[in-house]
Amino acid sequence: MDDITLVAKLVDGTTLYVSPLHDQTYSEYVEADNLGGSAGYFIARERLNQFEILAKAASLDAAREIFGMLTASRLAAS
């Protein structure tokens, strides 16, 4: 698996991430292993100093597509 991270800052102050997760980070943020393990790419957000995993994608292509859908027309101007 590639160690790729996508990051977008949205206009509402949310930061959206797509990245693989280290096993320890996975165990800290995923309750009851309900996402099937740490393999794959995770879509997460940070908003108001709260970090939350929103979804998991099995492949980088799927993760990029979800990221694109979530960020389309919602990116903050840089």
N, C-alpha and C positions, 0 to 999 in steps of 0.2 A: 504494500500500500504506500502510495506517495505521501510524503509529509507536507501537504499543501494546506494553506490556510487562506480563506477568503474573508475579507472584513469590509463591512459597509456601515457608515454612519448615516442613519436616517434622520429626516427632518424633525421628528418628534423627540430626538435625543437618544433614541435606542441605537445600540451598536449590535449588528448582526454578524455572526461568525459561522463559517463552515470549516471544520477541521476534524482530523482523527483525534481521539482522546487517549491519554495515557491511562492504564488500568487503574491507578490510584485516583485520578480525577474522576473517572467513570464511577468508581465505588462511592465517592463523596457526593456526587450530584444525581445519581440515578438510584431511586429507591426500589428495592425488591427485584433488581435486575430485570425490569419489565421491558427492556429494549433488546434483550438477547445477547448481551455481551459487549465488549468494548471494540470489536472489529467493525469497521465501516466509517462513515463520515457523519458527523453530528452537526445539526443546525441548532445554534444556540443564540440567545440574546442577552444583552446586559442593558438593563433599564433601571434608573433610580438606584444604582449600586447593587442591584440584584441580578445574579447570573442564573439563567434557566435554560435547560436543554428542551428544545421544542420538538425535535424530530431526529430520526436517523435515516440515512440513505445508504444503501448497500454498495453503491459505486460512486466514483467521483463525477461521472457524467450526470447521474441522477441528482447528486448534491448541487452541482452547478446549476441545473435546471430549476430546482427548488429555490436556490439563492436568487436567481434571476427573476423568478416570479414574485418573490417577496420584496425585492428591491426596485423593481420597475417603477419608475416615476416617483419614488419615495426617497431618493438620495438627497442628502444635504449638499448645498453648494460649497465647494472648497475654495 
